[in-house]
């Protein structure tokens, strides 16, 4: 897109080295359109002042097909449920709302109706504070059950498939949690650098055990690697039993069942849930500390500059310099400010306050 006349676009292109003689076959263009301030809507996308009017798409200030479709799901579901209840003479149904921790749709709508937007809104993953949990591999686990509760998912086969997938995931995670080896064995079988770690061969560590779940949580270790080691161990145990117990079938069924790798249908979810487990816990702690700090004040003389706040985007620095929020609650209402940036700002202010208190104490001692 390009909001300039064709002759200006041509000048811009020809000002670039190597494009002095370029010709434009089809100029860029922009489309201007009116929109309704989304802050006049509820989280169901119903207008606060006009009952029964639901809005979705570009009229709410967004851009992009996916953003429009996401809003259409929520607006359409709530409009349909409300119309159905009215037709049957029933009371208004419970609103169908997705939270920020449940779906990117929830992040998009919450941003729009609480903060509004000063520019066409697009749904970036960086806008979500729970993005580690909002993965494609667990979308059905997060949303299908809720869809069923609100009458949006009615296919019994789909719900049965969800139950089976949840059971498979839980069983395979439990299997990894229950399988344990000495840390020295993990290092020997999987490589000291990969599965051993610097402390694997320290004195006393030979009696320390780690579960397959813990090892999978280590960097660069895949579920496939861990399960190959598990299979080797079970095969060795089976051979040992066969050589020591003559003519006796010793739990052969259980061994074979345990040797089966995680099914492809749940492989990515099992691996991701274990890999990201510690990050999810840390993420929840950061968000919780941020929520408790909503009323904390931001020093009026704080410097908003990329040299001081390197994790911030240029546009975020600009918006903070314009708004100059006095509290974190005010900062959280600035459209386009990412959750992780707010958490970073919180920790930065806490460091500034700590340094200020330390200097005050030192000055008091000096006097």
N, C-alpha and C positions, 0 to 999 in steps of 0.2 A: 504494500500500500504506500501511497505517497500523497500528502495533502498539498501538492504544489502544481501550478500550471505546467503544461508539457514543456514549454520553452525553458522554465527554471530547472526542471528535472534534467533536461539535456545539458544545461550549463554545469550542473552538479557532476554529472557523469564525465563530461569532457574536461573537468578540472583535475581528474585523477590521472596519474602517470600511466601511460599505456592505453588510455581510453580517449585520447584527444580527438579521434575521428569516429567515435562510436555513434551509432544511429539507434533510436528507440523504435522498436517494432510495435510495442503496445505499452503506453504509459501506465504508471501506477495510478491508483485512484483511492479515494476514501468515500465512505458513505456516512452521512450525518443523519442522526435520527434523535427524536425526543425520547425521554425515558421518565419513568416515575421513580422518585426517590425511594429506594427499597426500605428505608427506615420507617415508612408508613405501613409496612406489612408485618404480620406476625411470623413466627417460625413455620407456620403451615403455608405461608405465602398468600394468606387471605388479607385483604385490605382491612385495616383497623376501623376505618370509618364507614365502610360499605360491606355489610355482612353478605357472604355468598360470592364475593368477587375475588377470584384468585388470579394472580399474575405470575408469568414465568417467561424467561428468555431475555432477549435484548431490552425489553421494556423495563427490566429491573436493573439495567446498567451493565450487563455482562456481555462478553463477546465470545464466540465459539459455539460449535454445534453441541459439544459434550456438556458445556455449562448449561445450555438451554434445555437439553434432554434431562439433565439431573434435576433441574427445577421442575420440569414437567412431570417427573415421577412423583414428587412431593405434592405439588399443586393438584395434579390430577387425582392422586389417591385421596387426598383430603376432600376435594370437591365432590368426587364420586361417593365417598362415604357419607358426607353431609347431605347430599341430594337423596341418597337412598334412605337415610334415616328420616328425612323430612317427608318423603313419599309414604313411608310406612307409619308415619305419625309417632315416631320414636323421638326421644330426647337426643340432643346433639352428641355425636360419638366422641370418644377420646381422640384428641389430635394425634396424627401420625407424624412424629418428629424424630429425626436422626440427630444424635449428639455429635459434638466435635470428636469424641473418642470412639465413635462407631463407624463413621464414614466420611470420605471427602465431601460428599453431598452435605453433610452436617456442617462441615467447616465453611463451605461456600455460602450456605444460607445464613449461618450465624454471622459471618463477616458482613454480609449485605444488610441484614435487618438491624444489626446493632451498630455498625460503623458507617454504613453507606459506602459510597465510592465516588471519587472525584475523577476517575478515568475508567475506560472500559475494563471490567474485571475479568481476569482469567484465573483458573484454579491451578496454582502451582503447589507441588508437594511441600515446598518450604513454608507454606502458610499454616500447615498442620502441626500442632505440638505433639500429636500422637502418631506421627507418620511411620514410626518403626512398627507400630501395631496394625497400621492400615495397609495391608499388603494384598496383592491380587490373589495369592494362594489361600488366604483365609477369608475371602469375601463372603463365601457361602456360610461359614461358621458365624460370622458377625451379623449377617443380615437376613438369611433365609428364615430362621426361627422367628425373628421379629415380624417379618412379612406375614408369616402364618398367624401370629397372634392378632394381627389387624385385618385378617381376611384377604390379604393380597396374594398369598401363596396357598393354593388349595390342592395341588396335585399330590396325592398320597405317595406315589412312587418317588417323587422328588424329596419329600420329607423322610421317607424310609432310607433313601440314599444318603441323606445328611446324617441320620442316626448311625448308619453303618460307617460313614467316614469319621465321625467323632469317636466311635468305638475303636476303629483302627488306629487313629492318632494316639488316643490314650494308651492303648495296649503297647504300641511300639515305643512310646516315650517311657512307659513303665519298664519295658524290657531293657532299654538302654540304662535306665537308672539302677536296675537291679544287678546288671552285669558289672563285676569289679575285678580289677587286676592290680597287682603291685605296680607302683610307678616305674620301677626298674623294668618290669615286663613290658609295659606300654612303650618305654623308651627303646627296648631291645627289638620289639616287633614293629614299631611304627617309625623308628628313627629318633635318636636323642634330640636332634634339633626341632623335630616336628611335634613329637608327643611326649618327650622327656622334660624339656625345659632345663634351665640352669641348675635347679635344685634337685634334679632326679637322682643324682649319685652322691649327694651329700650324706655324711654318716648319719645313720638312723632312719634314712628315707626308705631303705629297703623293706621296712615293715609297714610302710604307708600305702594304702590302697586308694585308687581313684575309679569312679564309675565311668562307664562309656559315655554317659551324659556329660560328665565333667570334661572328659577328654575332647568330646565333640565341640565343646564351647571354646576350645583353644583356637588361636588364629591358624588359618590355612589347613585345618583338619576337616575333612569332609565326612559325611555320613557313610559314604561308600567305603572309605578307608577304615573307619571304625568297625563296620559290619564285616569286612573281610577278615579283620583280626578276630572278631567274635566267632566267625565261622571256623577259622583255623583252630581256635581253642576248643570248640565243641567237637570238631573232628578228632582232635588229639585225645580228648576225653573219651570219645566213643571207641576209638581204637584201643585205648588202655583198658576199658571195660570189657571189650570183646576178647582181649588177650588174657584177662584175669578171671573172668566168669565164663566158664566153659558151658555152652549149651543153654545159657540163661539169657532171655531177652530183657535187658535192663533199660527200661524207660526209653526205648528206641523212638517211640512216637514223639515224646517231649523233645528229644534232642533234634530230630528232624524239623519239628515245628519251629524251634528257636533258631535254627540255621537259616530259615527263609529270610531273605532281605526284606526291608520295608517295601510294601507295594508301591508301584509308581504313582498311584492315585493320591497317596498321602506323603510321598517321599519328601517333596519340597517343603510341605507344611511342618513335618516333624523336624527336619533339619533347621528350618528358619526359626521355629519356636524355641529350640534349644540354643541356637547360635545367638539369637537376639535377647535371650532371657535376662541377662545381666544389664543390657542396655535399656530394656523396658523398665526394669526396677529403678535404674538411675533416672530415666526420663520421668517416671512418676514422682520421684522425690523432688526433682527440679521444678516440676509443675506445681507440686504441693507447696513448696517453699515460696514459689512465685505468687500463688493464690493468697497465702498468708501475708504477703508483703504489699498487697494492693493499696493499702492506706499509707504506706511509707512514702516519705517526701524525697523529692529529687533536688539536690542543691541547686539554687538559682544560678550559680556561677559555673556550673558544669560545662565543659567544653565538648561540643559535638563535632568531632573531626575524625577522619579516617585514620590518622596517625595514632589517635587515642583509642579508637574503637575499630580496629582492623577487620573485625568480623561483620561489620555493617555494610550494607550496600550504599552506594552513593545517594540513591533516592531516599533511603531511610535517614541518612544524615541530614539531607535537605529538609525533610518533613519535621524532624526533631528541632532543627534550628528555627523553623517557622513557628511551630506550635509551642515550643519551650514549656512542656508539661511540668507541673509542680508536684505531681504525685504519679505513682506507677499506674493507678487506676485511670488517670487521664491519658497516660502514654499508651495504655492498652486500647484506647478508643481511636487511635490514629490509624486510618485506613492504610494498608500496605506495609505496616510494621510487623515483621514476622515474630512468632512466639519465641523462637530461640534467640532473637535479637533482644527481646524484652528481658529474658532470663539473663543474657550476657550483660545487659545494662544494669540489672539488679545487682549482680555480683561485682560489677565495676563500681557502683555507688557504695556498696558495702565495704569494698577495699578503701575507697576514698575516705569514708567515715572512720574506718579503723586507723588509717594513717593520721587523720586529723586529731583523733583522740590521743594517739601516741605522742604527737608533737606537743599537744597541750600539756600532757603529763611531764614531758621532758623540760618544757619551758618552766613549769611550776617547780620542778626540782632545782633547776638552774637559779631561779630567783631565791 
